[in-house]
Amino acid sequence: MNDLEAGMYDNLIEEREVRARPAARLDGDCAAGARAMLPLLVAYAPFALMVGAAVAASDNPLAAWLSTWTIYGGAAHLVTLDVLAQGSGWAAAAVAGLLVQTRLSAYSTAMAPDWAAATLSRRLLAGILLTDAPWVLTRARESGRRGFYLGAGITLFLAWPAMVTVGALSGDFLSGNPAAALVPALVLGCTVATQLRHRPVLVASAAAGLSAVVTAPVSAGVALVAAAAAGTAAGLLADLATRGGPPEAVAS
C-alpha cells in the first residue's frame, strides 16, 4: 500500500468513527433512560395492576385490554372505563379520556424546541411515548435528552401493558381490596411531588386538589375529568404568567 492509499484508508476510518460517535452516544443516552425508568416501574406497578382490575371488571374485557395501547395513560384509561361503566356511551368516554390527557399538550409544547431538528419518525415516536414519567425524568437532564427520553419512554411503553395484563388476570383479588382505590392517586402524587418546587406545577396540583374536594360527591369519572381540566388550565395560566410566553423547553 503506497502513501496515497494509506492516507485514503486512514481518512475513511476516521470518517466512519465520526459517523459512529452520534449513534454510540444515542445508544448510551437510551440505556441511561431505561435504567432511570426501572425504579419507577416498581412504583407504577400497583397503578397498572389497578388498571388491569378495571379492565377485567368491564363489560368487554378484551376491548378494554386492547385499549391499553390506544389509551396510553393509566388515569385516562380508568376514567374512560368508568364513564363506559356508567352507561354514558363511547362519545362521552372518549371526551373524558381526552380531557384527562390534555396535560400532555403542555408537555409536548415544552419538548418541541429540542425535537425540532429530529426526524419525523423520531418526533412521532416521541409523541407516542409521551406520558408523565419519561417527561419528569428528562426535565433534569442537561444533555442527550432525546435519547434519554426515548430510552425511558420505550421501557415504560413495553412494561405497562404487561403489568396491566397481570392486573387483569388477578382483577377479582385487587378489586376486593379496600385500599386499592387509593393506589392511582398515590402513584400520581409521588410522580408530581418532585416537581412541586416549580410554580406552575404547584398551582396545577392545588387547582386539581381543590376540584377533587368540590367534586367528591359525584362519580369518579366526572371528578377525574374536572380535576384534569382544572389542573391543566391553572398550570398553563401560571406558566404563562410566570414566563410571559409558552412553557419552558426542558423535557426533550
N, C-alpha and C positions, 0 to 999 in steps of 0.2 A: 504493500500500500504506500503510494507516494505522499508527499506532504499535502498536496491539494485534496486528495481523497481523505486523508486523515483529518484535515480541517473540516471538510464537509460532514464527516461522520461525527465529529465532536459537536458541531453545531446542531445536527439532527438530534443527538442525545440530549443536549441542553434544552432544545425546543420541546421535546417530549416531557422532560422533567418539569418545565414551566407550566405546560398544559395540565400535568397531573397534580400540581400543587392545589389548585382550587378544588378539584374533586376530592383529594385527600382531606382537605380542610373541611369540606362539606360533610364528608363521612364522619369526621371526628366530632363536629358540632351535632350531627344527628344522634350519634352514640351518646353524647353528653345529655341531650334532651331526653333520650329514652331512659337513661339512668336516673335523671331527676324525676321522671314521672313514676318510677316504680314505687316509691313510698306512698305517693298519692293514690295509687291503685288500691293499696290496703285501706286507705281512708274512704275511698269511693265504693269499696265492695259492699258494705251494708246498704248503701243507697241503691246500688244496682240490684241487689237481692230484693229490695222492696219494690222496685220497678218490675222485676220478674214476677213477684207475687201478684201485682196488679194485672199483669199480662195473663197470668193463669186464671184469675177471677173474672176476666172479661167475657163477654158473650161470644166472641170469636177469638180464642187464644192464638190461633195460627196467624191471623191478620195482625193481631196486636204484637205478636213476636216479630213478624216481618217488619213492622214499623219501627223496630229498634234502629234500623239503618236509615229509614227515611225521616224519622223524627229524632235527630241526633241531639239529645238533651234530656236528661232524666226528669227535670221539672216539667218541661213541655210535654213529654210522653205521659207523665202522670196526670196532668191536667186534662189532656186530650181524652185519656181513658175515663177519667172521672165525669167529664161532660157527656161522653157517649153513654156511660152507665146510667146517667140521669134521664136518658131518652131525648136529649136536646137535638140530636141529629148530627150528621157529619159536618155540615157547614159551620155550625156553632162550635163544634170541637176543633175544627181547623183554625178558626179565628182565635179561639182561646190559646191553642198551641203557638200560633204565630205571635200573639201578644206577649207570651212568656219569653219568646226568643228575640223580642225587639232589642234587648240589651246588646245583642251581638252586632247591631248596626254601629254602636259606639266603638266596640272593639275593632271592627273592620276599618272604621274611619281612622282610628289610631294607628293601625297597621299599614295603611295604604302607602305612605311615603317610602317606607323601607322595602316594599314589594313592587314599587313602580317599575323597576328595571328587570324584574323577574319575568320569565317566560309565561305565556298564557296558561300553559298546562300546570306550572308551579302555582300560579295565583289561584287557579281553580281548585287545586288540591288543598291549598291553604284555607280556602273558603269552606270546603267540605269538612275539614278537620276543626274548624273554629268552634271552640267552647271555652268555658271558664278556666279550667285547669291549665291547659297549654298557654293560654294568654297570660294568666297570672305568673306562671313560671318564667315566661320570656321577658316580662317587664324589666326585671333587674339585670338582664343580660346586656353587656356593653358591646359585644362583638359576636359575629356569627349567629345573629338572631334568626335568620331564615332557616338554616339547618337545624338549629336547636329547637325551634318551634315545630318543624316537620318531624323530628325525632320524637318529641314529646307527644305531638298530636297523633301520629300513626300508632304509637304504643297504646294510647288510650282508646283509639278507634278500633283496634283489634281486640283489646281486653274487655271493653264494655259489653259487647253482645254476648261474650262468653259468660260474664258474670250475671247478666240478665237472664240468660238461659238457665243457669244454676238456680236462680231465684224462682223462675217459672216452674222448675221441676220440684221445688220444695215450697210452693206457694202456700199450701194449707198450714204448714207449721209457722211460717213467718206472719201470715195474716192473722193468726190467732194470738200473737204476742202483743200485749197492750202497749209496750214501749216502742213498737215498730213505727207508729205514726210520727214519732219524734225524729227518726233517723234522717229523712230528707232535709229537714230544717237544720239539724246539727251539722251534717256534712257540708251543706252550702254555707252555713255560718262560718265554719272553720276555714273554708276556701276564701271567703271575703275578709275574714278578720285581719289577715296580714296587710290588707290594703286600706284599712280604716284611717291610716295616717294621711291619706290623700283626701282633700276636702270633698271633691265630687262623689267619691265612693262613700264617705261618711254621710253626706246629705242623702244619697240614694238609699242607703241602708236605713236611715232614720225614717224616710218617707215610706219605704216598703213596710217597715215595722209598724208605723202608725196606721197604715192601711190595713195591716193584718189584724190589729186590735179592733178597728172600726168594723171590719167585715167578719169578725169572729162568729157571729150568729148565723151567717149564711153558709152555703155549701163550700167545700174545699176548692172546687173548681173556680167558682166566682171569686173567692178570696185570693187565690193564686194569680188570677188574671189581673185583679185590681192592684195587688201588691207589685206585680211586674210592671204594670203601666205607670203607677205612681213612682216607683223607684227609678225607672228609666227616664221619665220626664224630669224628675228632680235632679238626677245626676247630670243629664245633659245641660240643663239650665245652669247648674252650679259650675260646670266646667266652662261654659261659655262666659259666665260672669267673672270667673277667676282669670281666664286667659284672654278673653276678648276675641276668641276665634274658635275654630274647630278643636276637638280633643287632641291631646298631645300624641305624637308619633313615637311610642315607646315599646310596642309589643310585637314587633316582627322578628 
